[in-house]
Amino acid sequence: MPPKPKFSKEMILKAALKLIEEQGYSSLSVHKIAEEMKCSTQPIYSNFKSFQKLKEQIALEIYNDSKDFIEKDYGYSTICNFAIGYTLTTRNNPSMFRALSGTEIKLSEYPEAAANMYLDVWEKMKKEAEIEGVDLDKLSKLFFHVLVYIQGFSHEIVRGVMDVLSEEEIIVAVRSAVELLTKILE
């Protein structure tokens, strides 16, 4: 009799992420992951104490996959770099945007590092503002408006309205919007 195959955490996460891409986060279940892996649910529960723990790890994987874009220095201010990175993450992985944007993964399911993404950007913005002497109230308004803008822009990319834009066109559009919002809020 051949030995039973071993299922690692990485294999389970890979299957779960594939299902999210194909069917969306909200349709994810232990049974569907097991079906995708052609196994029972036992290996999943052996590797993760609960479905909640698995979902937390999935949220972390999604965040880590997007982190390279979100934290990249595109040569602009912190808020502009963040906005560009967030929007490019959406363009490159629309199904993950739905999860990242909070429409499918509840903030309470995010690991602490992922949940603090906005706070980290805010803290970097505050440091830049202190150096440049920018009023924190204006900075807070700019941050809010940029978040609204990138959520809307990203949503339109996911809907297919703007998915034909190149990376350079997205960078120009986001940079221009951040510059315009900055001028309007001065």
N, C-alpha and C positions, 0 to 999 in steps of 0.2 A: 504494500500500500504506500503510495507516494506521501511525503510529508506535507502537512498543512502549510499553505503559504503564510508568511508573516506579513502583517500590514503595519507599516510605520505611520507615525504622526504625519510625516511629509506626504505620504501616499494618500492619506485621508484628506488632508488639506487640499491637495491637488485636485482630488475628485470633487470636493465641495466647491472649490473655486470654479471648476469647469461647469458644474451645475448652476452656479450663480450667473456665469456668463450666458448660459443657454436659457435659463428659466427665471432668473432673478432671485434675489436674496429671500424674499418673502415666501417663496415656494420651497425653500430648503428644509429638509427633514433628515433625521438619522436613517430612516428607511430608504429614502431616495439615494443617499450617499452609499449605503450598503448595496443597493441595487446597481449603482454605477460601478462599484468595485467588485461586483459579483461575489458578495460574501454576506454573512449574517451581520446583525448589528453588534455582535459581541466584540469584534476587533475595535470597533469605534469606541465603545464604552470601556474597553481595556486601556485604550490610549488617552481617553478623556473622561474625567469623572462624571461629567454630565453634558447634556446638549448645550447648556448655557456656557460651560467652559470651552466647548468646541466653538461656539459662536464668538466668544471673546477672542479666541485664537484666530479665527477667520477675520475678525475686525482688525486685529493687529497685522495680519498678512496683507490685507487690503491697504491699510495705512502705510506699511513698509514699502509696498509696491509703488505707491504714489509719492513717497517721501523724496525720492531722487529728483523728481520734477518740482515738487513744492519747495524744497530747500535749496534748489540750484540758484546760483548767482547769475542772473542774466545781464548784469551790468547796470542795474537801476536801483532805485530805493527798495527797502525791505518790502513795503506794501506792493510795489509794482512787481518785484520778483515773485512774491507770493501769488499775486493775481495771475501772472503769466503761467507759473507752474501749475496752479490749480486748474486753469483752463486747458492747458496742454495735457494734464492728467485725464481730463474728461475726453478730449479728442482721441487720445490713444487707448482709452478703456472706458467707453460709455457705461457699460454695465456696472463697473465699479463706482462711477460717479453717483449712481442712484443709491448705492450703499453708503458711500462716503458723505453724501450730502445730507444724510439724516433721514431720507425718505424711507429707507428700509432697515437700517441699523439704528436702534435707539442709542442715544448718547450714553445711557447707563451700561450698555454692552461693550462700549469701547474700553480698551485698556487705558490706563492713565496717560501714557505717552501720546496716544492718538487723540484722546479727549482734550489734551492741552495744546494741540496744534495752533489754534487761534490765539491762545494766551501767549505762546512763544513768539508768534509774529507780533502781537501787541507789545510785548516787552522790548523786542528789538526796535520797533517803531518809536517807542518812548525814548530809548537811548539816543536814536538819531535825532529826535525832536529836541532833546536837552542840548545836544551839541549845536544844533541849528537855531535854537531859541524859539521853537514852534509852540504855540499854545496847545495844551493837552485837550482842551474842549474841542478845538478845531480838528485836531488829530483824531479824536474819537469819532467825530462826525464823518471824517474822511474814511476811516476804517469801516464804519457801518455802510456807507454808500458804496464803497468798493466791494464789500461782501455781497450786497444786494446785486450789484452789476455782474460780478463773476458767477453768481448763482443763476441769474437770468441768462447770461451768455452761454454758460455750460448747459443749461436746460435746453436751449435752442440747438446746441450741438447734438445733444442726445436725441432730440426730436427729429434730427436730420435736416433742419433748416440751414445750419451753417457748417455741416460736417465736411464740406468740400474745401474749406479754407486750409491753406498750407500752414505749417508751423510759423513761418515768417509773417504771414498775414495775421495770424492770431496774436503774435507778439506785438505787431504794430497796432492792431485794434485795441488790445488791452492797455498798452503803454499810453496810447492817445487818450483813452477813456480816463485812466488814472490822472494824467496831466490835466485834462479838462475838469475833472471833479476837484482836483487840488485848487485850480484857479477859481472855480465857482465858490468853493468854501472858504476862500481867503478873506 
